[in-house]
Amino acid sequence: MTERERIVVRGGGDLATGVIQKFHRAGFHVLVLEAARPTAIRRTVSLSEAVYRGVAAVEDMTARLAGDERAIDAALDAGEIPLAVDPEGRWIERFKPRCVVDAILAKRNLGTFRGMAPATIAVGPGFVAGVDVDCVIESMRGHDLGRLIFEGAALPNTGTPGEIGGKSAERVIHAPCTGVVRPVRAIGDVVAAGETLCFVGDQPVAAPIAGLLRGLIAEGLSVPRGMKMADVDPRTDVDWHTISDKARAIGGGALEAYLYLRRNV
């Protein structure tokens, strides 16, 4: 494996994938750390799918599930992105990255701390720059999306999704009960309002609006009542195969933040 600066990205969902792409394209060696059962809903643009499939491709990137150091090195040598199941971040000490980016988007800190690497960056609310991490990236849609925060926190989670195509909260679907997900429609399908998208247990889950099914949680996952599990985009011509504008903005912010911090680490 050639010597390049190493970066760890915690999380492999759709927004994290935008971060991963920026660092990967910039020539860094990136290791992605994920949960044992990722809950991304925009799975066609989430490298976390490698946990379920062994390999996942998004645009010009291929992520490969890696369970040991040899597999990680082999993926990096092949120009791929190794992904390890490691929600606790145990690989960080062994991989020795120059930067850790927390892109889990859990709206709270799940264990990332300043000093975990020479530079630490977190995306979204739940972190205080200068205390928990070195820099926070604003994740709220609007004028400040992707902004670097070196003191303080990102805007708090409002609980209301950003408006797309004139729709906001009504485009996001939450589990009506606790149960195992069984899909009826697939990501990329154009659906009508009221059409059954999937079942949670024995309960059907209907599309709240007409549009394109842009996200649907993985089949077979057991979800709790109220969990975000699907997303219908009212714009039926949206490209659901490619990384979103929001993910690209956040990814660019994370790369900029590391290049800025690197001058002092």
Phi, psi and omega in degrees: 000128178291152182279116173225161176296140184256139180232137171250130173247119176273114183110143180225022178289191187293321179286320176299325180296327173296322176294313181302317182298318181298314180291320180297314180292332180281357173098008178276154171273117186249131171246129180257134178246129186228170175281165181292331179224082182302148183244025176300143176257329176273070193288336181289344178237030180236118179291348176299343178299341178298336177298321182273326188256346185090330178210146178216139180241132174226119183051240185265014184246146171234124175256141181231130179297129184227130184253351180211177185296323179298318180292323177297312180296321180296318178296316179296318178297331180275002182080015180260178181245111178288142178232124181245143173281108186197071182294339180276347179079028182293333181289342185299315181296322182283323184282334178054060179285157173280340182211141170245128176247118175271106179239033180290329181058043179275357184067010175203161182278121180259020174129003177279135181219154178295132184100352176298332176208167178306328176229137178230135184226142176228148180255126172085188183289162179108356182228150173243118178294136183091350178237298181276320183217172180281330183209143175244139178256126179294132182246358180283132176301145180132196186302325187265005180305126180087000182292144178271129179243117181258348174219121179104196188237164172289168177300142182293155178293125181274342184081356180247120180298152176297152182283131176226125179059030179082002181240145181234258184299329185289346180273347183259136185247133178246151182299128182283345181200175175275134180170181181268136184279131175231107185287150173247319177250167184242155175304133183102346178286142171270125187237158177263154176301132180091351180287141180288126180264323183194177172242144167246109192064236178260003185265123178289148178242120186261152174292127181285335179220165173279147178160203182257129178286102187267336181213140177206127184298156187297143177299140175089352178286141172269121184244146175278157177303132177093353181287138175297128187221350180200164184211121176254124180264124181295344179272106184284351181260010182291145180273103184273003177267348188240157182298141185284164176300321180295316180295322179293320179295315179294319178299317177297322177295319180295317178296316177301317181299316180293317179298326177290313181292329184298335180297341184241009180238000000 
